Amino acid sequence: MGHPPAAVWAYTPRQIAGFLHFASIRIRKERAAELATGFNAARGKPQDVKTQIKDLQKD
């Protein structure tokens, strides 16, 4: 996963900043989804957790 090292060395600083920006957005969304799933698992019904997992697996 990720960019090949040879390609990264050819990136401009602006390209690197853009990739890092989008990566941080993706990571925040993933963490929010994990937090929501954990919260539902701790407080919710098993069916609610299954529904949440199905929703998160959709593209």
N, C-alpha and C positions, 0 to 999 in steps of 0.2 A: 504494500500500500504506500502511496505517496509518489513523489516525483523521483525519477532516476537522478543520481548525483551528477551525471554528465550534463543533463538538461538544466539542473539548478544553477550550475556554474555559469550558464549562459544567460540567466535571467537578469533583468535590470532591477535596480532597487525598487522601482515603482511596481514591477510585477511581483516581487517578493512581498512587498507591503500588501498588495491586493490579495495574494494567496493567504497570507497570515490573517487578514481581516475576515475573509470568508471562512477560514478554518475556525476562528474564534466564535463566529456566529453559529457554525455547525455544532461546535462543542457545547455552547450554552444551550442550544435546543435539545441536544442529547441528554444533558444533565437535567434539564427541566422535565423531560419525558421520564427519565429514571426516577426522579423525585416524585412525580405524580403517581407512577406505578407503585413505588414503595409506600406512599401515603395511602393509596387505595388498598394495598395488600394489608397494611396494618390496621386500617379502620373499616374497610369495606367488606362486602360479601364476596365470596369466591367468584360468583358470576360477574360481578363488576370488574374484578381484576382480569378475567378472561376477555371481557369486552374491551377493556383498555388496551390489553396486549394486541388484540386483533386490530384495533384502530391504529396503533403505532406501527404495525407491520405493513400497513397499506402504503403504497408508493404515491 
